[in-house]
Amino acid sequence: MRDGNSRTARVLQGLGDERLHLVDGLAVLPVADADDLYTDGLHPTPEGEDQLAGRTAPFLRAIPLGR
């Protein structure tokens, strides 16, 4: 799934979609950290939600604002 999403984003970017950005989920949350943030491997704990937001914010801030 990750590979397919990545390839699709690259194709669309190559076709000129300058507003499409892909944030690699594994860069935000390495697999090794998942057990600490998720109760069942899918749903984050309240603390996990806070950590995910904090980890995601820098990636989103790095995306340039559109024209």
PQR file of N, CA, C, O and H, with PARSE charges and radii, in Angstrom:
ATOM      1  N   MET A   1       0.819  -1.183   0.000 -0.4000 1.5000
ATOM      2  CA  MET A   1       0.000   0.000   0.000 -0.0000 2.0000
ATOM      3  C   MET A   1       0.874   1.262   0.000  0.5500 1.7000
ATOM      4  O   MET A   1       0.639   2.192  -0.772 -0.5500 1.4000
ATOM      5  N   ARG A   2       1.877   1.277   0.872 -0.4000 1.5000
ATOM      6  CA  ARG A   2       2.752   2.453   0.925 -0.0000 2.0000
ATOM      7  C   ARG A   2       3.446   2.689  -0.415  0.5500 1.7000
ATOM      8  O   ARG A   2       3.534   3.820  -0.893 -0.5500 1.4000
ATOM      9  H   ARG A   2       2.068   0.521   1.498  0.4000 1.0000
ATOM     10  N   ASP A   3       3.935   1.605  -1.008 -0.4000 1.5000
ATOM     11  CA  ASP A   3       4.630   1.721  -2.285 -0.0000 2.0000
ATOM     12  C   ASP A   3       3.688   2.251  -3.365  0.5500 1.7000
ATOM     13  O   ASP A   3       4.072   3.112  -4.157 -0.5500 1.4000
ATOM     14  H   ASP A   3       3.863   0.686  -0.619  0.4000 1.0000
ATOM     15  N   GLY A   4       2.474   1.745  -3.399 -0.4000 1.5000
ATOM     16  CA  GLY A   4       1.501   2.204  -4.389 -0.0000 2.0000
ATOM     17  C   GLY A   4       1.161   3.674  -4.216  0.5500 1.7000
ATOM     18  O   GLY A   4       1.070   4.413  -5.197 -0.5500 1.4000
ATOM     19  H   GLY A   4       2.162   1.045  -2.756  0.4000 1.0000
ATOM     20  N   ASN A   5       0.973   4.102  -2.976 -0.4000 1.5000
ATOM     21  CA  ASN A   5       0.690   5.520  -2.718 -0.0000 2.0000
ATOM     22  C   ASN A   5       1.859   6.399  -3.133  0.5500 1.7000
ATOM     23  O   ASN A   5       1.668   7.462  -3.724 -0.5500 1.4000
ATOM     24  H   ASN A   5       1.047   3.502  -2.179  0.4000 1.0000
ATOM     25  N   SER A   6       3.057   5.955  -2.824 -0.4000 1.5000
ATOM     26  CA  SER A   6       4.247   6.713  -3.172 -0.0000 2.0000
ATOM     27  C   SER A   6       4.397   6.837  -4.692  0.5500 1.7000
ATOM     28  O   SER A   6       4.669   7.921  -5.210 -0.5500 1.4000
ATOM     29  H   SER A   6       3.212   5.091  -2.344  0.4000 1.0000
ATOM     30  N   ARG A   7       4.219   5.726  -5.395 -0.4000 1.5000
ATOM     31  CA  ARG A   7       4.330   5.762  -6.864 -0.0000 2.0000
ATOM     32  C   ARG A   7       3.264   6.666  -7.472  0.5500 1.7000
ATOM     33  O   ARG A   7       3.541   7.430  -8.397 -0.5500 1.4000
ATOM     34  H   ARG A   7       3.998   4.846  -4.975  0.4000 1.0000
ATOM     35  N   THR A   8       2.051   6.574  -6.949 -0.4000 1.5000
ATOM     36  CA  THR A   8       0.968   7.412  -7.465 -0.0000 2.0000
ATOM     37  C   THR A   8       1.273   8.889  -7.249  0.5500 1.7000
ATOM     38  O   THR A   8       1.072   9.703  -8.150 -0.5500 1.4000
ATOM     39  H   THR A   8       1.827   5.954  -6.197  0.4000 1.0000
ATOM     40  N   ALA A   9       1.752   9.235  -6.072 -0.4000 1.5000
ATOM     41  CA  ALA A   9       2.093  10.636  -5.789 -0.0000 2.0000
ATOM     42  C   ALA A   9       3.187  11.116  -6.730  0.5500 1.7000
ATOM     43  O   ALA A   9       3.105  12.231  -7.245 -0.5500 1.4000
ATOM     44  H   ALA A   9       1.916   8.574  -5.340  0.4000 1.0000
ATOM     45  N   ARG A  10       4.213  10.298  -6.965 -0.4000 1.5000
ATOM     46  CA  ARG A  10       5.305  10.697  -7.863 -0.0000 2.0000
ATOM     47  C   ARG A  10       4.793  10.904  -9.286  0.5500 1.7000
ATOM     48  O   ARG A  10       5.210  11.845  -9.961 -0.5500 1.4000
ATOM     49  H   ARG A  10       4.280   9.392  -6.547  0.4000 1.0000
ATOM     50  N   VAL A  11       3.901  10.041  -9.746 -0.4000 1.5000
ATOM     51  CA  VAL A  11       3.338  10.191 -11.096 -0.0000 2.0000
ATOM     52  C   VAL A  11       2.573  11.508 -11.199  0.5500 1.7000
ATOM     53  O   VAL A  11       2.766  12.275 -12.142 -0.5500 1.4000
ATOM     54  H   VAL A  11       3.562   9.276  -9.198  0.4000 1.0000
ATOM     55  N   LEU A  12       1.709  11.762 -10.228 -0.4000 1.5000
ATOM     56  CA  LEU A  12       0.915  12.990 -10.263 -0.0000 2.0000
ATOM     57  C   LEU A  12       1.788  14.232 -10.138  0.5500 1.7000
ATOM     58  O   LEU A  12       1.521  15.244 -10.785 -0.5500 1.4000
ATOM     59  H   LEU A  12       1.552  11.138  -9.462  0.4000 1.0000
ATOM     60  N   GLN A  13       2.819  14.164  -9.322 -0.4000 1.5000
ATOM     61  CA  GLN A  13       3.751  15.279  -9.223 -0.0000 2.0000
ATOM     62  C   GLN A  13       4.474  15.473 -10.555  0.5500 1.7000
ATOM     63  O   GLN A  13       4.695  16.603 -10.992 -0.5500 1.4000
ATOM     64  H   GLN A  13       3.036  13.341  -8.796  0.4000 1.0000
ATOM     65  N   GLY A  14       4.838  14.369 -11.190 -0.4000 1.5000
ATOM     66  CA  GLY A  14       5.502  14.441 -12.489 -0.0000 2.0000
ATOM     67  C   GLY A  14       4.618  15.018 -13.577  0.5500 1.7000
ATOM     68  O   GLY A  14       5.109  15.571 -14.561 -0.5500 1.4000
ATOM     69  H   GLY A  14       4.659  13.452 -10.835  0.4000 1.0000
ATOM     70  N   LEU A  15       3.321  14.889 -13.397 -0.4000 1.5000
ATOM     71  CA  LEU A  15       2.361  15.463 -14.347 -0.0000 2.0000
ATOM     72  C   LEU A  15       2.036  16.915 -14.023  0.5500 1.7000
ATOM     73  O   LEU A  15       1.207  17.537 -14.688 -0.5500 1.4000
ATOM     74  H   LEU A  15       2.922  14.441 -12.597  0.4000 1.0000
ATOM     75  N   GLY A  16       2.693  17.450 -12.997 -0.4000 1.5000
ATOM     76  CA  GLY A  16       2.552  18.871 -12.707 -0.0000 2.0000
ATOM     77  C   GLY A  16       1.765  19.230 -11.463  0.5500 1.7000
ATOM     78  O   GLY A  16       1.541  20.414 -11.209 -0.5500 1.4000
ATOM     79  H   GLY A  16       3.366  16.944 -12.457  0.4000 1.0000
ATOM     80  N   ASP A  17       1.342  18.266 -10.690 -0.4000 1.5000
ATOM     81  CA  ASP A  17       0.590  18.585  -9.468 -0.0000 2.0000
ATOM     82  C   ASP A  17       1.565  19.078  -8.405  0.5500 1.7000
ATOM     83  O   ASP A  17       2.174  18.288  -7.685 -0.5500 1.4000
ATOM     84  H   ASP A  17       1.524  17.304 -10.897  0.4000 1.0000
ATOM     85  N   GLU A  18       1.699  20.395  -8.323 -0.4000 1.5000
ATOM     86  CA  GLU A  18       2.651  20.999  -7.384 -0.0000 2.0000
ATOM     87  C   GLU A  18       2.106  21.087  -5.967  0.5500 1.7000
ATOM     88  O   GLU A  18       2.853  21.375  -5.032 -0.5500 1.4000
ATOM     89  H   GLU A  18       1.204  21.037  -8.908  0.4000 1.0000
ATOM     90  N   ARG A  19       0.828  20.844  -5.801 -0.4000 1.5000
ATOM     91  CA  ARG A  19       0.223  20.951  -4.468 -0.0000 2.0000
ATOM     92  C   ARG A  19       0.101  19.605  -3.768  0.5500 1.7000
ATOM     93  O   ARG A  19      -0.341  19.537  -2.621 -0.5500 1.4000
ATOM     94  H   ARG A  19       0.221  20.610  -6.561  0.4000 1.0000
ATOM     95  N   LEU A  20       0.487  18.548  -4.444 -0.4000 1.5000
ATOM     96  CA  LEU A  20       0.422  17.216  -3.848 -0.0000 2.0000
ATOM     97  C   LEU A  20       1.738  16.922  -3.134  0.5500 1.7000
ATOM     98  O   LEU A  20       2.817  17.005  -3.721 -0.5500 1.4000
ATOM     99  H   LEU A  20       0.847  18.603  -5.375  0.4000 1.0000
ATOM    100  N   HIS A  21       1.624  16.582  -1.874 -0.4000 1.5000
ATOM    101  CA  HIS A  21       2.800  16.255  -1.067 -0.0000 2.0000
ATOM    102  C   HIS A  21       2.529  14.948  -0.345  0.5500 1.7000
ATOM    103  O   HIS A  21       1.402  14.676   0.069 -0.5500 1.4000
ATOM    104  H   HIS A  21       0.747  16.515  -1.397  0.4000 1.0000
ATOM    105  N   LEU A  22       3.546  14.162  -0.201 -0.4000 1.5000
ATOM    106  CA  LEU A  22       3.425  12.876   0.474 -0.0000 2.0000
ATOM    107  C   LEU A  22       4.317  12.880   1.709  0.5500 1.7000
ATOM    108  O   LEU A  22       5.515  13.147   1.625 -0.5500 1.4000
ATOM    109  H   LEU A  22       4.462  14.383  -0.537  0.4000 1.0000
ATOM    110  N   VAL A  23       3.725  12.585   2.830 -0.4000 1.5000
ATOM    111  CA  VAL A  23       4.486  12.449   4.075 -0.0000 2.0000
ATOM    112  C   VAL A  23       4.630  10.957   4.338  0.5500 1.7000
ATOM    113  O   VAL A  23       3.636  10.241   4.457 -0.5500 1.4000
ATOM    114  H   VAL A  23       2.751  12.367   2.898  0.4000 1.0000
ATOM    115  N   ASP A  24       5.854  10.499   4.428 -0.4000 1.5000
ATOM    116  CA  ASP A  24       6.119   9.085   4.662 -0.0000 2.0000
ATOM    117  C   ASP A  24       5.765   8.734   6.106  0.5500 1.7000
ATOM    118  O   ASP A  24       6.398   9.214   7.047 -0.5500 1.4000
ATOM    119  H   ASP A  24       6.662  11.080   4.331  0.4000 1.0000
ATOM    120  N   GLY A  25       4.762   7.901   6.266 -0.4000 1.5000
ATOM    121  CA  GLY A  25       4.314   7.516   7.597 -0.0000 2.0000
ATOM    122  C   GLY A  25       5.391   6.867   8.436  0.5500 1.7000
ATOM    123  O   GLY A  25       5.400   7.012   9.658 -0.5500 1.4000
ATOM    124  H   GLY A  25       4.248   7.511   5.502  0.4000 1.0000
ATOM    125  N   LEU A  26       6.303   6.150   7.793 -0.4000 1.5000
ATOM    126  CA  LEU A  26       7.389   5.510   8.546 -0.0000 2.0000
ATOM    127  C   LEU A  26       8.411   6.523   9.044  0.5500 1.7000
ATOM    128  O   LEU A  26       9.129   6.261  10.010 -0.5500 1.4000
ATOM    129  H   LEU A  26       6.296   6.031   6.800  0.4000 1.0000
ATOM    130  N   ALA A  27       8.480   7.676   8.392 -0.4000 1.5000
ATOM    131  CA  ALA A  27       9.351   8.743   8.887 -0.0000 2.0000
ATOM    132  C   ALA A  27       8.726   9.392  10.122  0.5500 1.7000
ATOM    133  O   ALA A  27       9.431   9.805  11.042 -0.5500 1.4000
ATOM    134  H   ALA A  27       7.897   7.889   7.608  0.4000 1.0000
ATOM    135  N   VAL A  28       7.399   9.475  10.131 -0.4000 1.5000
ATOM    136  CA  VAL A  28       6.689  10.042  11.274 -0.0000 2.0000
ATOM    137  C   VAL A  28       6.680   9.059  12.444  0.5500 1.7000
ATOM    138  O   VAL A  28       6.939   9.429  13.589 -0.5500 1.4000
ATOM    139  H   VAL A  28       6.826   9.140   9.383  0.4000 1.0000
ATOM    140  N   LEU A  29       6.381   7.817  12.133 -0.4000 1.5000
ATOM    141  CA  LEU A  29       6.251   6.803  13.176 -0.0000 2.0000
ATOM    142  C   LEU A  29       6.957   5.515  12.750  0.5500 1.7000
ATOM    143  O   LEU A  29       6.357   4.669  12.085 -0.5500 1.4000
ATOM    144  H   LEU A  29       6.170   7.517  11.202  0.4000 1.0000
ATOM    145  N   PRO A  30       8.219   5.365  13.126 -0.5600 1.5000
ATOM    146  CA  PRO A  30       8.917   4.118  12.823  0.2800 2.0000
ATOM    147  C   PRO A  30       8.206   2.927  13.468  0.5500 1.7000
ATOM    148  O   PRO A  30       7.610   3.055  14.538 -0.5500 1.4000
ATOM    149  N   VAL A  31       8.272   1.806  12.828 -0.4000 1.5000
ATOM    150  CA  VAL A  31       7.609   0.590  13.318 -0.0000 2.0000
ATOM    151  C   VAL A  31       8.018   0.292  14.760  0.5500 1.7000
ATOM    152  O   VAL A  31       7.196  -0.164  15.554 -0.5500 1.4000
ATOM    153  H   VAL A  31       8.756   1.702  11.959  0.4000 1.0000
ATOM    154  N   ALA A  32       9.255   0.540  15.095 -0.4000 1.5000
ATOM    155  CA  ALA A  32       9.745   0.240  16.444 -0.0000 2.0000
ATOM    156  C   ALA A  32       9.011   1.032  17.523  0.5500 1.7000
ATOM    157  O   ALA A  32       8.975   0.611  18.679 -0.5500 1.4000
ATOM    158  H   ALA A  32       9.923   0.910  14.449  0.4000 1.0000
ATOM    159  N   ASP A  33       8.425   2.172  17.161 -0.4000 1.5000
ATOM    160  CA  ASP A  33       7.723   3.006  18.140 -0.0000 2.0000
ATOM    161  C   ASP A  33       6.238   2.690  18.242  0.5500 1.7000
ATOM    162  O   ASP A  33       5.570   3.187  19.149 -0.5500 1.4000
ATOM    163  H   ASP A  33       8.453   2.514  16.221  0.4000 1.0000
ATOM    164  N   ALA A  34       5.713   1.891  17.353 -0.4000 1.5000
ATOM    165  CA  ALA A  34       4.272   1.672  17.276 -0.0000 2.0000
ATOM    166  C   ALA A  34       3.690   1.076  18.550  0.5500 1.7000
ATOM    167  O   ALA A  34       2.612   1.489  18.979 -0.5500 1.4000
ATOM    168  H   ALA A  34       6.255   1.487  16.617  0.4000 1.0000
ATOM    169  N   ASP A  35       4.366   0.130  19.158 -0.4000 1.5000
ATOM    170  CA  ASP A  35       3.828  -0.506  20.361 -0.0000 2.0000
ATOM    171  C   ASP A  35       3.623   0.488  21.503  0.5500 1.7000
ATOM    172  O   ASP A  35       2.745   0.300  22.346 -0.5500 1.4000
ATOM    173  H   ASP A  35       5.242  -0.205  18.810  0.4000 1.0000
ATOM    174  N   ASP A  36       4.431   1.537  21.527 -0.4000 1.5000
ATOM    175  CA  ASP A  36       4.309   2.528  22.594 -0.0000 2.0000
ATOM    176  C   ASP A  36       3.144   3.497  22.375  0.5500 1.7000
ATOM    177  O   ASP A  36       2.682   4.134  23.322 -0.5500 1.4000
ATOM    178  H   ASP A  36       5.144   1.689  20.842  0.4000 1.0000
ATOM    179  N   LEU A  37       2.671   3.611  21.137 -0.4000 1.5000
ATOM    180  CA  LEU A  37       1.653   4.616  20.823 -0.0000 2.0000
ATOM    181  C   LEU A  37       0.274   4.038  20.533  0.5500 1.7000
ATOM    182  O   LEU A  37      -0.724   4.756  20.590 -0.5500 1.4000
ATOM    183  H   LEU A  37       3.046   3.094  20.368  0.4000 1.0000
ATOM    184  N   TYR A  38       0.214   2.759  20.227 -0.4000 1.5000
ATOM    185  CA  TYR A  38      -1.054   2.140  19.843 -0.0000 2.0000
ATOM    186  C   TYR A  38      -1.463   1.075  20.858  0.5500 1.7000
ATOM    187  O   TYR A  38      -0.631   0.316  21.354 -0.5500 1.4000
ATOM    188  H   TYR A  38       1.026   2.176  20.181  0.4000 1.0000
ATOM    189  N   THR A  39      -2.756   1.035  21.153 -0.4000 1.5000
ATOM    190  CA  THR A  39      -3.247   0.041  22.106 -0.0000 2.0000
ATOM    191  C   THR A  39      -3.376  -1.332  21.463  0.5500 1.7000
ATOM    192  O   THR A  39      -3.137  -2.351  22.111 -0.5500 1.4000
ATOM    193  H   THR A  39      -3.432   1.651  20.750  0.4000 1.0000
ATOM    194  N   ASP A  40      -3.753  -1.359  20.191 -0.4000 1.5000
ATOM    195  CA  ASP A  40      -4.033  -2.624  19.515 -0.0000 2.0000
ATOM    196  C   ASP A  40      -3.345  -2.738  18.156  0.5500 1.7000
ATOM    197  O   ASP A  40      -3.720  -3.574  17.335 -0.5500 1.4000
ATOM    198  H   ASP A  40      -3.947  -0.531  19.665  0.4000 1.0000
ATOM    199  N   GLY A  41      -2.351  -1.906  17.924 -0.4000 1.5000
ATOM    200  CA  GLY A  41      -1.668  -1.915  16.645 -0.0000 2.0000
ATOM    201  C   GLY A  41      -2.340  -1.048  15.598  0.5500 1.7000
ATOM    202  O   GLY A  41      -1.813  -0.887  14.497 -0.5500 1.4000
ATOM    203  H   GLY A  41      -2.046  -1.227  18.591  0.4000 1.0000
ATOM    204  N   LEU A  42      -3.497  -0.486  15.923 -0.4000 1.5000
ATOM    205  CA  LEU A  42      -4.239   0.342  14.965 -0.0000 2.0000
ATOM    206  C   LEU A  42      -4.710   1.660  15.568  0.5500 1.7000
ATOM    207  O   LEU A  42      -4.618   2.704  14.923 -0.5500 1.4000
ATOM    208  H   LEU A  42      -3.925  -0.617  16.818  0.4000 1.0000
ATOM    209  N   HIS A  43      -5.209   1.620  16.787 -0.4000 1.5000
ATOM    210  CA  HIS A  43      -5.792   2.801  17.421 -0.0000 2.0000
ATOM    211  C   HIS A  43      -4.828   3.385  18.453  0.5500 1.7000
ATOM    212  O   HIS A  43      -4.424   2.696  19.390 -0.5500 1.4000
ATOM    213  H   HIS A  43      -5.284   0.772  17.311  0.4000 1.0000
ATOM    214  N   PRO A  44      -4.458   4.670  18.276 -0.5600 1.5000
ATOM    215  CA  PRO A  44      -3.533   5.262  19.241  0.2800 2.0000
ATOM    216  C   PRO A  44      -4.204   5.545  20.574  0.5500 1.7000
ATOM    217  O   PRO A  44      -5.404   5.809  20.644 -0.5500 1.4000
ATOM    218  N   THR A  45      -3.415   5.484  21.610 -0.4000 1.5000
ATOM    219  CA  THR A  45      -3.865   5.906  22.940 -0.0000 2.0000
ATOM    220  C   THR A  45      -3.980   7.441  22.914  0.5500 1.7000
ATOM    221  O   THR A  45      -3.495   8.069  21.973 -0.5500 1.4000
ATOM    222  H   THR A  45      -2.440   5.269  21.553  0.4000 1.0000
ATOM    223  N   PRO A  46      -4.604   8.047  23.916 -0.5600 1.5000
ATOM    224  CA  PRO A  46      -4.628   9.513  23.963  0.2800 2.0000
ATOM    225  C   PRO A  46      -3.211  10.110  23.945  0.5500 1.7000
ATOM    226  O   PRO A  46      -2.969  11.119  23.283 -0.5500 1.4000
ATOM    227  N   GLU A  47      -2.296   9.492  24.660 -0.4000 1.5000
ATOM    228  CA  GLU A  47      -0.908   9.956  24.646 -0.0000 2.0000
ATOM    229  C   GLU A  47      -0.290   9.750  23.258  0.5500 1.7000
ATOM    230  O   GLU A  47       0.495  10.570  22.781 -0.5500 1.4000
ATOM    231  H   GLU A  47      -2.493   8.672  25.198  0.4000 1.0000
ATOM    232  N   GLY A  48      -0.664   8.635  22.625 -0.4000 1.5000
ATOM    233  CA  GLY A  48      -0.179   8.359  21.274 -0.0000 2.0000
ATOM    234  C   GLY A  48      -0.661   9.399  20.281  0.5500 1.7000
ATOM    235  O   GLY A  48       0.087   9.797  19.388 -0.5500 1.4000
ATOM    236  H   GLY A  48      -1.302   7.969  23.011  0.4000 1.0000
ATOM    237  N   GLU A  49      -1.912   9.849  20.427 -0.4000 1.5000
ATOM    238  CA  GLU A  49      -2.437  10.898  19.549 -0.0000 2.0000
ATOM    239  C   GLU A  49      -1.642  12.178  19.697  0.5500 1.7000
ATOM    240  O   GLU A  49      -1.329  12.837  18.705 -0.5500 1.4000
ATOM    241  H   GLU A  49      -2.520   9.526  21.152  0.4000 1.0000
ATOM    242  N   ASP A  50      -1.313  12.535  20.923 -0.4000 1.5000
ATOM    243  CA  ASP A  50      -0.499  13.729  21.159 -0.0000 2.0000
ATOM    244  C   ASP A  50       0.871  13.597  20.510  0.5500 1.7000
ATOM    245  O   ASP A  50       1.364  14.531  19.877 -0.5500 1.4000
ATOM    246  H   ASP A  50      -1.567  12.000  21.729  0.4000 1.0000
ATOM    247  N   GLN A  51       1.475  12.436  20.674 -0.4000 1.5000
ATOM    248  CA  GLN A  51       2.801  12.217  20.084 -0.0000 2.0000
ATOM    249  C   GLN A  51       2.737  12.237  18.554  0.5500 1.7000
ATOM    250  O   GLN A  51       3.603  12.819  17.901 -0.5500 1.4000
ATOM    251  H   GLN A  51       1.075  11.677  21.188  0.4000 1.0000
ATOM    252  N   LEU A  52       1.709  11.599  17.988 -0.4000 1.5000
ATOM    253  CA  LEU A  52       1.572  11.605  16.531 -0.0000 2.0000
ATOM    254  C   LEU A  52       1.405  13.024  15.999  0.5500 1.7000
ATOM    255  O   LEU A  52       1.997  13.381  14.981 -0.5500 1.4000
ATOM    256  H   LEU A  52       1.006  11.126  18.518  0.4000 1.0000
ATOM    257  N   ALA A  53       0.605  13.828  16.683 -0.4000 1.5000
ATOM    258  CA  ALA A  53       0.421  15.222  16.262 -0.0000 2.0000
ATOM    259  C   ALA A  53       1.745  15.973  16.330  0.5500 1.7000
ATOM    260  O   ALA A  53       2.095  16.711  15.408 -0.5500 1.4000
ATOM    261  H   ALA A  53       0.124  13.537  17.510  0.4000 1.0000
ATOM    262  N   GLY A  54       2.471  15.785  17.411 -0.4000 1.5000
ATOM    263  CA  GLY A  54       3.761  16.458  17.558 -0.0000 2.0000
ATOM    264  C   GLY A  54       4.781  16.017  16.524  0.5500 1.7000
ATOM    265  O   GLY A  54       5.591  16.820  16.062 -0.5500 1.4000
ATOM    266  H   GLY A  54       2.187  15.186  18.160  0.4000 1.0000
ATOM    267  N   ARG A  55       4.743  14.759  16.165 -0.4000 1.5000
ATOM    268  CA  ARG A  55       5.687  14.242  15.169 -0.0000 2.0000
ATOM    269  C   ARG A  55       5.297  14.642  13.756  0.5500 1.7000
ATOM    270  O   ARG A  55       6.163  14.827  12.901 -0.5500 1.4000
ATOM    271  H   ARG A  55       4.085  14.106  16.541  0.4000 1.0000
ATOM    272  N   THR A  56       3.997  14.777  13.503 -0.4000 1.5000
ATOM    273  CA  THR A  56       3.518  15.107  12.160 -0.0000 2.0000
ATOM    274  C   THR A  56       3.680  16.590  11.858  0.5500 1.7000
ATOM    275  O   THR A  56       3.954  16.961  10.717 -0.5500 1.4000
ATOM    276  H   THR A  56       3.294  14.627  14.198  0.4000 1.0000
ATOM    277  N   ALA A  57       3.516  17.432  12.850 -0.4000 1.5000
ATOM    278  CA  ALA A  57       3.544  18.887  12.653 -0.0000 2.0000
ATOM    279  C   ALA A  57       4.780  19.379  11.902  0.5500 1.7000
ATOM    280  O   ALA A  57       4.621  20.171  10.973 -0.5500 1.4000
ATOM    281  H   ALA A  57       3.293  17.131  13.777  0.4000 1.0000
ATOM    282  N   PRO A  58       5.995  18.963  12.243 -0.5600 1.5000
ATOM    283  CA  PRO A  58       7.163  19.470  11.506  0.2800 2.0000
ATOM    284  C   PRO A  58       7.131  19.102  10.015  0.5500 1.7000
ATOM    285  O   PRO A  58       7.569  19.885   9.173 -0.5500 1.4000
ATOM    286  N   PHE A  59       6.621  17.930   9.699 -0.4000 1.5000
ATOM    287  CA  PHE A  59       6.531  17.526   8.298 -0.0000 2.0000
ATOM    288  C   PHE A  59       5.537  18.421   7.554  0.5500 1.7000
ATOM    289  O   PHE A  59       5.788  18.827   6.420 -0.5500 1.4000
ATOM    290  H   PHE A  59       6.265  17.294  10.384  0.4000 1.0000
ATOM    291  N   LEU A  60       4.418  18.721   8.195 -0.4000 1.5000
ATOM    292  CA  LEU A  60       3.411  19.569   7.556 -0.0000 2.0000
ATOM    293  C   LEU A  60       3.890  21.008   7.440  0.5500 1.7000
ATOM    294  O   LEU A  60       3.606  21.679   6.448 -0.5500 1.4000
ATOM    295  H   LEU A  60       4.214  18.390   9.116  0.4000 1.0000
ATOM    296  N   ARG A  61       4.617  21.490   8.448 -0.4000 1.5000
ATOM    297  CA  ARG A  61       5.157  22.853   8.376 -0.0000 2.0000
ATOM    298  C   ARG A  61       6.179  23.008   7.251  0.5500 1.7000
ATOM    299  O   ARG A  61       6.363  24.106   6.726 -0.5500 1.4000
ATOM    300  H   ARG A  61       4.848  20.945   9.254  0.4000 1.0000
ATOM    301  N   ALA A  62       6.835  21.929   6.885 -0.4000 1.5000
ATOM    302  CA  ALA A  62       7.856  21.977   5.834 -0.0000 2.0000
ATOM    303  C   ALA A  62       7.254  22.048   4.432  0.5500 1.7000
ATOM    304  O   ALA A  62       7.969  22.315   3.466 -0.5500 1.4000
ATOM    305  H   ALA A  62       6.686  21.037   7.311  0.4000 1.0000
ATOM    306  N   ILE A  63       5.957  21.813   4.314 -0.4000 1.5000
ATOM    307  CA  ILE A  63       5.311  21.874   2.997 -0.0000 2.0000
ATOM    308  C   ILE A  63       5.069  23.336   2.659  0.5500 1.7000
ATOM    309  O   ILE A  63       4.444  24.056   3.437 -0.5500 1.4000
ATOM    310  H   ILE A  63       5.377  21.596   5.099  0.4000 1.0000
ATOM    311  N   PRO A  64       5.558  23.785   1.504 -0.5600 1.5000
ATOM    312  CA  PRO A  64       5.351  25.187   1.148  0.2800 2.0000
ATOM    313  C   PRO A  64       3.879  25.498   0.926  0.5500 1.7000
ATOM    314  O   PRO A  64       3.124  24.665   0.425 -0.5500 1.4000
ATOM    315  N   LEU A  65       3.487  26.698   1.302 -0.4000 1.5000
ATOM    316  CA  LEU A  65       2.111  27.109   1.095 -0.0000 2.0000
ATOM    317  C   LEU A  65       1.851  27.302  -0.404  0.5500 1.7000
ATOM    318  O   LEU A  65       2.734  27.719  -1.153 -0.5500 1.4000
ATOM    319  H   LEU A  65       4.101  27.375   1.708  0.4000 1.0000
ATOM    320  N   GLY A  66       0.637  26.994  -0.815 -0.4000 1.5000
ATOM    321  CA  GLY A  66       0.256  27.116  -2.230 -0.0000 2.0000
ATOM    322  C   GLY A  66       0.205  28.553  -2.684  0.5500 1.7000
ATOM    323  O   GLY A  66       0.264  29.498  -1.898 -0.5500 1.4000
ATOM    324  H   GLY A  66      -0.081  26.655  -0.206  0.4000 1.0000
ATOM    325  N   ARG A  67       0.094  28.668  -3.980 -0.4000 1.5000
ATOM    326  CA  ARG A  67       0.038  30.009  -4.583 -0.0000 2.0000
ATOM    327  C   ARG A  67      -1.316  30.600  -4.468  0.5500 1.7000
ATOM    328  O   ARG A  67      -1.540  31.722  -4.922 -0.5500 1.4000
ATOM    329  H   ARG A  67       0.047  27.900  -4.619  0.4000 1.0000
TER
END
